[in-house]
Amino acid sequence: MAMRRAASVIGARALSSTRVSCPSLLSRDLHASPGSKKIVGVFYKANEYAAMNPNFLGCAENALGIREWLESQGHQYIVTDDKDGPDCELDKHIPDLHVLISTPFHPAYVTAERIKRAKNLQLLLTAGIGSDHVDLKAAAEAGLTVAEVTGSNTVSVAEDELMRILILVRNFVPGHHQVINGEWNVAAIAHRAYDLEGKTVGTVGAGRIGRLLLQRLKPFNCNLLYHDRLKMDPELEKEIGAKFEEDVDKMLPKCDIVVINMPLTEKTKGMFNKERIAKLKKGVLIVNNARGAIMDTQAIVDACSSGHIAGYSGDVWNPQPAPKDHPWRYMPNQAMTPHTSGTTIDAQLRYAAGTKDMLERYFKGEEFPAQNYIVNEGQLASQYR
Ligand SMILES: NC(=O)c1ccc[n+]([C@@H]2O[C@H](COP(=O)([O-])OP(=O)(O)OC[C@H]3O[C@@H](n4cnc5c(N)ncnc54)[C@H](O)[C@@H]3O)[C@@H](O)[C@H]2O)c1
């Protein structure tokens, strides 16, 4: 069942057939009306860049390219980048919106309090991958459907991770800064620049992105390790050439480079704390494009400052946008960027199309592709439980 409160037909079926695990599911109205819906999109603003590329669909101005289509069907489509603070634009629409589309790049934090006020809300769509900006338990209890465009930017992120690994291994960023600053000091770079070949790279999480990264690393002749809740089937493991490590704490001390490729969940939040970081090799490099909150923010700052972590690179922060005084902006040995890896133009085209597809199905009362559900029928997807 796609959505508990999607459309009349579905609503009636949902009541009779679902495994209702939360009593409050029944206390909310099942939206019977198949008519006009209020859809709110929260995206980053592009200002002067918005018109520079007709495929730049992920920004607030271009709004996934679905405005004309939605409005021609009589739906209302409100788009904003103003998502935080008591008087923000998003909060004005919370009481009567039916669908909220948000992205991990400029996350609309959908708290339990917002869900409580959103009396008409039926569907939360993530244009991208990673729906941890939504209080998933509260969404499940309220009978909402949460879905994302699974697979839409996995290649984009895996390519970006490979780039970050090379940037850190080669000590690229300080060399680039030298050029800009009119300096020339080969020694300052060369005393800790290495080849990637022969190094041990471990990914924590080997789902869609982790596997693509391992495949891309294979020709570099590294020693590849992975830890995941689930072991790959032996044939795939052999093809990828990575060894499974059941115990993450046994894998981590072996790694020269650690890459994070799992979702932010109750189990992974703060997983890289002071104690775990202390067990990593001195001089380890870390790439984290998964989620900022998987790290203990201050523990990363301290380890980068002491040199225990020789390089940290990623594009995910907690919170986002990162405030001007976020300590990761100022710590040494970092190659951070704003959250960009999963929002290439190619990725935008894919997640815009995937979002439109789910909206179309929602209007027709049809199921979504099974892998897209994060919350469905009061149940969280297995890795979020
Ligand atoms: N920076 C970006 O732009 C960007 C883009 C896409 C995804 N992401 C992040 O990357 C994450 C992974 O994306 P994906 O498409 O590979 O997802 P995926 O669901 O295909 O893979 C996630 C993997 O993590 C494993 N996992 C989950 N919890 C675990 C735990 N506690 N211990 C060990 N393994 C665990 C799962 O078994 C799965 O194999 C997303 O959840 C998202 O947070 C970031």
The ligand as a Gaussian input file, in Angstrom:
#p B3LYP/6-31G(d) Opt

LIG

0 1
 N       26.134000      13.481000       0.016000
 C       25.132000      13.207000      -0.772000
 O       24.779000      13.975000      -1.656000
 C       24.403000      11.889000      -0.607000
 C       23.649000      11.401000      -1.672000
 C       23.036000      10.166000      -1.544000
 C       23.114000       9.472000      -0.350000
 N       23.825000       9.990000       0.681000
 C       23.912000       9.270000       1.969000
 O       24.483000       8.006000       1.748000
 C       23.723000       7.013000       2.425000
 C       23.864000       5.690000       1.697000
 O       23.236000       5.761000       0.432000
 P       23.000000       4.458000      -0.449000
 O       22.249000       4.868000      -1.654000
 O       24.264000       3.691000      -0.599000
 O       22.029000       3.663000       0.534000
 P       21.786000       2.102000       0.598000
 O       20.544000       1.938000       1.395000
 O       21.852000       1.495000      -0.744000
 O       23.032000       1.571000       1.441000
 C       23.192000       1.785000       2.803000
 C       23.959000       0.598000       3.374000
 O       24.253000       0.885000       4.744000
 C       24.050000      -0.326000       5.474000
 N       23.775000       0.005000       6.878000
 C       22.710000       0.623000       7.394000
 N       22.820000       0.732000       8.725000
 C       23.996000       0.146000       9.054000
 C       24.677000      -0.060000      10.277000
 N       24.150000       0.346000      11.444000
 N       25.865000      -0.697000      10.256000
 C       26.384000      -1.144000       9.077000
 N       25.798000      -0.957000       7.878000
 C       24.616000      -0.306000       7.868000
 C       22.873000      -0.982000       4.796000
 O       22.813000      -2.371000       5.095000
 C       23.149000      -0.695000       3.334000
 O       23.892000      -1.720000       2.714000
 C       22.301000       7.584000       2.433000
 O       21.527000       7.046000       3.470000
 C       22.546000       9.052000       2.597000
 O       22.599000       9.389000       3.975000
 C       24.478000      11.182000       0.578000

